């Protein structure tokens, strides 16, 4: 388990575990409608149950998730799902509670997750970002200067190359 501390916050980062289910469900109380929309691309008042069920089915190889913990509450979660026909690529998604947004939590989660993915043979993430999520678009543009993107209506699809572990 990694510890990340700064003057303003102290969080722990680790892979998602089945015991995190209840904490993930409690995240809904700390997510605005906008945060839920930008993650799930749909108006939903709470985290969808099928999303939590998918987290419970992680195999920690083709499907992995990292959590940021603020004491016993989840402040953020980032996950990847490997593409079945393209095992070097994986879809990336990030969700950070409103209180912890714009404080580097999502960035730290993606860094840890990318390290794990690269060690498992993944060389590229795919990420779909709603255009109104300007923070996520800025994060991608700054963190991945080599990213390729295509616009699809109200969202952008990014292909994000991972740094080599060699």
C-alpha positions in Angstrom: 0.0 0.0 0.0 1.3 3.4 -1.0 1.0 6.5 1.1 0.9 10.0 -0.5 1.1 12.9 1.8 1.2 16.7 1.2 0.6 19.7 3.4 -3.1 19.6 2.6 -4.0 15.9 2.5 -2.9 12.4 3.5 -4.4 9.5 1.4 -3.5 5.9 1.0 -3.6 4.2 -2.4 -4.1 0.5 -3.0 -5.8 -2.0 -5.3 -9.6 -2.4 -4.9 -10.6 -5.3 -2.7 -14.0 -7.0 -2.2 -14.2 -5.5 1.2 -14.4 -2.0 -0.4 -17.9 -2.6 -1.7 -19.7 -0.8 1.1 -17.3 2.1 0.9 -17.9 2.4 -2.9 -21.6 2.5 -2.3 -21.2 5.3 0.2 -19.3 7.3 -2.4 -22.7 8.2 -3.9 -23.3 10.6 -0.9 -20.2 12.5 -1.9 -20.7 12.8 -5.7 -22.7 15.5 -7.4 -25.0 14.8 -10.3 -22.3 16.4 -12.6 -19.6 14.0 -11.3 -21.8 11.0 -11.9 -22.7 12.2 -15.4 -19.1 12.8 -16.4 -18.1 9.3 -15.3 -21.1 7.3 -16.5 -22.4 9.6 -19.4 -25.9 9.4 -18.0 -28.0 11.1 -15.4 -28.0 8.8 -12.4 -28.6 9.9 -8.8 -26.3 7.2 -7.4 -23.5 4.9 -8.4 -25.1 2.2 -10.6 -25.3 -1.2 -8.9 -24.0 -2.9 -12.0 -20.8 -0.8 -11.7 -20.2 -2.0 -8.1 -20.9 -5.6 -9.3 -18.2 -5.1 -12.0 -15.7 -4.0 -9.4 -16.5 -7.0 -7.3 -15.6 -9.2 -10.4 -12.1 -7.7 -10.8 -9.4 -10.4 -11.7 -6.5 -7.9 -11.0 -5.0 -8.7 -14.3 -7.3 -7.9 -17.2 -9.5 -5.8 -14.9 -7.9 -3.8 -12.2 -8.9 -0.8 -10.0 -7.0 1.4 -7.6 -8.6 3.3 -4.7 -7.6 6.4 -2.8 -8.5 6.2 0.8 -9.3 9.1 3.2 -9.3 7.1 6.4 -12.0 4.5 5.8 -13.8 6.4 3.0 -12.9 6.1 -0.7 -11.9 9.4 -2.1 -11.4 8.1 -5.6 -11.2 5.1 -7.8 -9.5 4.5 -11.2 -9.9 1.3 -13.2 -8.9 -0.3 -16.4 -10.5 -3.1 -18.4 -8.3 -4.8 -21.0 -9.7 -5.1 -24.5 -10.4 -8.7 -25.3 -9.3 -8.5 -29.0 -6.4 -6.1 -28.3 -4.7 -7.2 -25.1 -2.2 -4.4 -25.2 -5.0 -1.8 -24.8 -7.3 -1.1 -21.9 -10.2 1.2 -21.2 -9.5 3.7 -18.4 -12.1 5.4 -16.1 -11.6 7.6 -13.1 -14.1 8.8 -10.4 -13.1 11.2 -7.6 -15.5 12.5 -5.0 -16.3 16.2 -5.2 -14.3 17.2 -2.2 -11.1 15.7 -3.6 -11.4 16.9 -7.2 -8.7 19.2 -8.6 -6.3 18.2 -5.9 -4.2 15.6 -7.8 -6.1 12.5 -6.5 -7.2 11.4 -10.0 -3.6 12.0 -11.3 -2.1 9.9 -8.6 -4.6 7.1 -9.2 -3.9 7.0 -12.9 -0.1 7.0 -12.3 -0.4 4.0 -10.0 -2.8 2.2 -12.3 -0.6 2.9 -15.4 2.4 1.4 -13.6 0.4 -1.8 -12.9 -1.0 -1.9 -16.4 2.4 -1.5 -18.0 3.9 -4.4 -16.0 1.0 -6.5 -17.3 1.7 -5.8 -20.9 -0.7 -3.0 -21.5 0.9 -0.3 -23.6 -2.1 2.0 -24.3 -5.2 3.3 -22.5 -8.4 4.3 -24.1 -10.5 7.0 -22.4 -13.8 8.6 -23.3 -14.2 12.1 -21.8 -17.3 14.3 -21.8 -16.3 17.6 -23.3 -17.8 19.5 -20.4 -15.3 17.8 -18.1 -12.6 20.4 -18.8 -10.4 19.2 -15.9 -10.1 15.7 -17.4 -9.5 17.1 -20.9 -6.7 19.3 -19.5 -5.2 16.3 -17.5 -5.1 14.2 -20.7 -3.6 17.0 -22.8 -0.9 17.8 -20.2 -0.1 14.2 -19.2 -0.1 12.7 -22.6 1.3 15.1 -25.2 1.4 12.2 -27.7 -2.3 11.3 -27.2 -4.5 10.9 -30.2 -8.1 11.9 -30.0 -11.3 11.7 -32.0 -14.4 13.7 -31.2 -17.8 11.9 -31.0 -20.6 14.4 -30.4 -20.4 15.5 -26.8 -17.4 13.4 -25.9 -13.8 12.8 -27.0 -12.1 9.5 -27.3 -8.4 9.5 -26.4 -5.7 6.9 -27.1 -3.1 7.3 -24.4 0.3 5.6 -24.8 1.8 4.3 -21.6 5.5 4.8 -20.8 7.6 1.7 -21.3 8.6 -0.3 -18.2 11.8 -1.5 -19.8 
